[in-house]
Amino acid sequence: MEKNKDSLYRKVASALKEAQETCIPINPISKTYPEFGIKDAYEIQLINNNGLLASGYKITGKKIGLTSLAMQQFIGVDQPDYGELFDFMEVKDGTLKRRKCISPKVEGEIAFVLKKDMHGPNVTAKDVMEATEYVSASIEVVDSRIKDWEINIVDTIADNASSSMYVMGNKKVDPNGIDLKTVSMVLYKNGEKILSGVGADVLGDPAISVAWLVNKLWEYGVTLKKGEVVLSGSLASALAGEAGDDFNVVFSELGEVSLKFV
């Protein structure tokens, strides 16, 4: 890596870290550094994720973003991206302090938990199904350290795929006993049905999304580990959350999962 580029990466990573800690967003990276591409963005992401590991946090899995047509249209891209999940991101009591986020949005997703390691290349959806211990309902809270969500794919990748927090449902389902493509989801906000989708809204099949991730990680020499959680992508667009808002996501075969902003 060029020395000048490395120093720029570290400068941007530091700005994102500060935005995360202070909840004060920064201007779009893509406008400040228009020369940056996807590879540059993943390098920036890696700097901050390595910093979290060095601080003692543990990786619990991965999140895949931009998998539904709705989210791709929202961002203006034609491909997914990924980020790391860490132990501090999991919400276990169903409540999240709004002040810890900048501009949070809630998504309903199908989570995969692996029973064995997976690595590319040429991994298929069938391989993913065979390697999955169970699937569950999940909520992902996405947030952006970029001001006003004014982002393109470079901004969101550098920002750990706009990840923030996640909630896992209690029901564990064998994926081989259901058709993930036809699993339906309804997202309620304060008791009102707002959004709905089906598994096929995630790249045609959520298992295809996970296969994409495994093959993409292989390009960077990374293996998906046994026990890791994979949030496979939003089944619909995202809903903004404010203090006092209650979210409930109900899946046809996977049960439900809830989150309250306080």
C-alpha positions in Angstrom: 0.0 0.0 0.0 1.3 3.5 -0.8 2.4 5.4 2.2 0.3 8.5 1.2 -2.8 6.3 0.7 -2.3 4.6 4.0 -2.1 7.9 5.9 -5.3 9.0 4.1 -7.1 5.7 5.1 -6.1 6.2 8.7 -7.2 9.8 8.6 -10.7 8.8 7.4 -10.9 5.8 9.7 -10.1 8.1 12.6 -12.8 10.6 11.6 -15.4 7.7 11.4 -14.3 6.5 14.8 -14.7 9.9 16.3 -18.1 10.3 14.7 -19.1 6.9 16.2 -18.0 8.0 19.7 -19.4 11.5 19.7 -22.5 10.9 17.6 -21.5 13.9 15.4 -21.6 12.8 11.8 -19.0 13.7 9.2 -19.2 14.9 5.6 -19.4 12.2 2.9 -16.1 10.5 2.3 -17.0 10.0 -1.3 -17.1 13.8 -1.8 -14.0 14.6 0.2 -12.0 11.8 -1.5 -13.7 11.2 -4.9 -10.8 9.1 -6.0 -11.6 6.3 -3.5 -13.2 3.1 -4.7 -14.6 0.0 -3.1 -11.1 -1.5 -2.4 -10.1 1.7 -0.6 -13.4 1.6 1.4 -12.7 -1.9 2.7 -9.2 -0.9 3.7 -10.7 1.9 5.8 -13.2 -0.4 7.3 -10.5 -2.9 8.2 -8.5 -0.2 10.1 -11.3 0.5 12.5 -12.3 -3.2 12.9 -8.8 -4.1 13.7 -8.8 -1.3 16.3 -11.9 -2.8 17.9 -10.2 -6.2 18.0 -7.1 -4.7 19.6 -9.4 -3.1 22.2 -10.6 -6.6 23.3 -13.9 -6.7 21.4 -14.8 -10.0 19.7 -16.3 -10.6 16.2 -19.6 -12.4 16.4 -20.4 -12.5 12.7 -21.0 -10.5 9.6 -23.8 -8.3 8.1 -24.6 -8.1 4.4 -26.0 -4.9 3.2 -27.7 -3.6 0.0 -29.2 -7.0 -0.9 -32.7 -5.9 -1.7 -33.8 -3.9 -4.6 -35.3 -1.4 -2.2 -32.0 -0.8 -0.3 -29.9 -0.7 -3.5 -32.3 2.0 -4.9 -32.0 3.9 -1.6 -28.2 3.9 -1.8 -27.9 4.0 -5.6 -25.8 0.9 -6.1 -26.1 -2.5 -7.9 -24.2 -4.8 -5.6 -24.2 -5.9 -1.9 -21.5 -5.0 0.7 -20.5 -6.4 4.1 -19.4 -5.4 7.5 -18.3 -7.0 10.8 -20.5 -7.7 13.8 -19.0 -7.4 17.2 -20.1 -8.6 20.6 -21.0 -5.1 21.8 -23.5 -4.6 19.0 -25.9 -7.3 20.1 -29.0 -6.0 22.0 -30.0 -8.7 24.4 -32.7 -6.9 26.5 -34.8 -5.6 23.6 -34.1 -1.9 24.3 -31.7 0.5 22.7 -30.8 4.0 23.9 -31.5 6.4 21.0 -28.8 8.8 22.1 -26.2 6.2 21.3 -27.1 6.5 17.6 -26.9 9.3 15.0 -29.8 8.5 12.7 -30.8 4.9 13.2 -33.0 2.8 10.9 -34.6 -0.6 11.6 -34.5 -3.5 9.2 -36.0 -7.0 9.4 -33.6 -9.8 8.4 -33.1 -13.6 8.3 -30.0 -14.5 10.4 -27.9 -17.5 9.7 -25.8 -19.3 12.3 -23.1 -21.6 11.0 -22.2 -25.1 12.2 -18.9 -25.2 10.3 -16.3 -22.9 8.8 -16.9 -21.7 5.2 -14.5 -20.3 2.7 -14.6 -19.6 -1.1 -14.3 -19.7 -3.9 -17.4 -21.0 -5.8 -19.6 -21.4 -2.7 -23.3 -22.0 -3.6 -26.6 -21.5 -1.8 -26.7 -25.3 -1.4 -23.4 -25.2 0.4 -24.6 -22.5 2.7 -27.7 -24.5 3.6 -25.6 -27.5 4.4 -23.3 -25.4 6.6 -26.1 -23.7 8.6 -26.9 -24.8 12.1 -30.2 -22.7 12.2 -31.8 -19.5 10.9 -33.6 -17.0 13.1 -35.6 -13.8 12.9 -33.5 -10.7 13.5 -33.5 -7.0 13.6 -30.6 -4.9 12.4 -30.3 -1.3 13.4 -28.3 0.5 10.7 -26.8 3.9 11.3 -24.5 6.2 9.4 -21.6 8.2 10.6 -22.1 10.2 7.4 -24.2 13.3 7.7 -27.9 12.9 6.6 -27.3 9.5 5.2 -25.7 11.2 2.1 -23.9 8.1 1.1 -22.7 6.0 -1.8 -21.2 2.5 -1.7 -17.7 3.9 -0.7 -19.2 5.7 2.3 -21.2 2.8 3.6 -18.4 0.2 3.2 -15.8 2.4 4.9 -18.4 2.9 7.7 -18.5 -0.9 8.4 -21.5 -1.2 6.0 -23.5 1.3 8.1 -23.8 -1.2 10.9 -24.8 -0.3 14.4 -26.7 -2.9 16.5 -28.7 -6.1 16.1 -31.2 -8.3 17.9 -31.6 -12.0 17.5 -35.0 -13.8 17.8 -35.3 -16.8 20.2 -36.7 -19.3 17.7 -34.1 -21.5 16.0 -35.2 -23.1 12.8 -33.6 -25.7 10.5 -33.3 -24.0 7.2 -33.6 -27.2 5.3 -37.1 -27.7 6.6 -38.5 -24.5 5.0 -38.3 -22.5 1.8 -36.4 -19.4 2.7 -37.4 -17.7 -0.5 -41.1 -17.7 0.6 -40.6 -16.8 4.2 -42.7 -13.6 4.7 -41.9 -10.7 7.0 -44.0 -7.9 8.4 -42.4 -4.9 10.1 -44.6 -3.1 12.7 -43.8 0.3 14.1 -45.7 1.3 17.2 -48.3 -1.4 16.4 -48.9 -0.2 12.8 -47.9 -2.5 9.9 -45.5 -0.4 7.8 -43.4 -2.7 5.7 -43.5 -6.3 4.4 -41.3 -8.5 2.3 -40.3 -12.1 1.5 -37.0 -14.0 1.6 -36.8 -13.8 -2.2 -36.4 -10.0 -1.9 -32.8 -10.7 -0.7 -30.9 -11.4 -3.9 -33.6 -13.9 -4.9 -32.7 -16.2 -1.9 -31.1 -15.3 1.4 -28.8 -18.3 1.1 -27.4 -16.7 -2.2 -26.6 -13.6 -0.2 -24.6 -15.6 2.3 -22.8 -17.5 -0.5 -21.9 -14.1 -2.0 -20.4 -13.1 1.3 -18.3 -16.3 1.7 -17.0 -15.8 -1.9 -16.3 -12.1 -1.3 -14.5 -12.8 2.0 -12.3 -15.3 0.2 -11.0 -12.4 -2.0 -9.6 -10.9 1.2 -8.3 -14.2 2.6 -11.1 -14.4 5.3 -13.0 -17.5 6.4 -16.5 -17.4 7.8 -16.2 -19.2 11.2 -18.4 -21.9 12.8 -20.8 -20.2 15.3 -20.7 -16.8 13.5 -24.0 -15.0 12.9 -24.7 -13.7 9.4 -27.4 -11.1 8.9 -28.3 -11.9 5.3 -29.9 -8.6 4.3 -33.1 -6.6 4.7 -36.3 -7.9 3.3 -37.6 -4.4 2.8 -36.5 -0.8 3.2 -35.5 0.6 6.6 -37.6 2.5 9.1 -36.3 5.5 11.1 -36.3 5.0 14.9 -36.7 7.6 17.6 -37.0 7.4 21.4 -40.3 5.9 22.4 -40.7 3.9 19.2 -41.5 0.2 19.4 -40.6 -2.1 16.5 -41.9 -5.7 16.1 -40.8 -7.9 13.2 -42.9 -11.0 12.5 -41.8 -13.8 10.2 -44.0 -16.6 8.9 -41.8 -19.5 10.0 -39.2 -17.9 12.1 -41.3 -16.2 14.9 -40.8 -12.6 15.9 -38.3 -10.2 17.3 -38.8 -6.8 19.0 -36.8 -3.6 19.8 -37.8 -0.5 21.7 -35.9 2.8 21.5 -35.6 4.6 24.8 
